[in-house]
Amino acid sequence: MGPRPADLGVDATVKQGMTETPRRASRSAALVAACRMLAAELPEPERLIDDPYAHLVVDDVALAAARADEPLQNVIRLRTRYIDDAIRAFVACQIPPRPQVLLLGAGFDARAFRMDVDADFFEVDFPATLALKAEALSGVEPKVRRVAVPVDLAAAGFVDPLIGAGFDRERSTIVVCEGVINYLDAATAESVVEQVARLLSPGGQLVADYVEMAWFKGGDFERPTGAISKRLRDGGEPLRDGLPDIHGTLDRHGFDVIDDEALELLPPRYGLEPRERHYPARMVTTVRRSRATPA
Ligand SMILES: C[S@@+](CC[C@H](N)C(=O)[O-])C[C@H]1O[C@@H](n2cnc3c(N)ncnc32)[C@H](O)[C@@H]1O
């Protein structure tokens, strides 16, 4: 087992402007890393992904929660595979200079350590989460150039910190928002899309998962997702509105949607049967059509 997220200090918060940035590392990040870790127990083709470093950031609590929730493991494997494929496809069709991969709310995503792609990686998350990740993965060499940029997305803009850290707006970039949008309130999520639009040149991509608004209105999804929703809320990371009108927001900021599918309906793309739907989560891939906001 790796170091415990609690080692960085549990319940404390640090004031930063009008918001509170958690001092402890993200528990939701540990939970989804645990789901990736458990993929190793599955045979191909069901495994879908290979994350040999997930065990370094996972603790017993996260592992037990992930093990108890097979539908969650299922959607996490599918979204990880979808995004791995999107990054590989994007990078493969770029010409020099080397493209960039920007992971917003990177958590314990180990892509920079496990993906052999010709790209520079930038990772944005809360300081405490990136600090624990640095400690847990200190013995592992990244496969790519990796730059960690600690920012609270709800408290501050990330454009200037990224540029200050060497991000180049003229280079082709794919932005990944994996398991992040619905931890943000609507104003913050809208602002994230607007900032991504400012960072990307035309042809750049934004790949994200999001929770269908039907879930917030109750109904079929509520019962199967009640336990995970409560766990997240109790852990201080409640699910929020995110982008209630995601297609309107993307269009407003200059993004064309080229793919939008429910996670549990993705398996046929990988030679598997579609799953029964438990989670109201979808994947969306979008392409930047032009700069909507002047620099
Ligand atoms: C469910 S985890 C997903 C982590 C990672 N993308 C993955 O899929 O493994 C959500 C992540 O979003 C980050 N996050 C949520 N709100 C944030 C904020 N306001 N600023 C920065 N990061 C945030 C959390 O710290 C956490 O790492």
The ligand as an ORCA input file, in Angstrom:
! r2SCAN-3c Opt
* xyz 0 1
  C     -12.840     11.793     -9.208
  S     -11.276     12.552     -9.088
  C     -10.649     12.250    -10.738
  C      -9.166     12.309    -10.789
  C      -8.554     11.935    -12.149
  N      -8.986     12.827    -13.188
  C      -8.880     10.509    -12.488
  O      -9.809     10.294    -13.272
  O      -8.204      9.631    -11.964
  C     -11.673     14.304     -9.125
  C     -10.446     15.166     -9.137
  O     -10.830     16.529     -9.365
  C     -10.063     17.340     -8.505
  N     -10.781     18.596     -8.266
  C     -12.078     18.731     -7.877
  N     -12.345     20.037     -7.671
  C     -11.213     20.719     -7.957
  C     -10.863     22.098     -7.910
  N     -11.740     23.014     -7.516
  N      -9.604     22.447     -8.243
  C      -8.695     21.494     -8.618
  N      -8.970     20.172     -8.681
  C     -10.214     19.799     -8.336
  C      -9.938     16.520     -7.234
  O      -8.895     16.968     -6.408
  C      -9.705     15.137     -7.816
  O      -8.344     14.872     -8.013
*
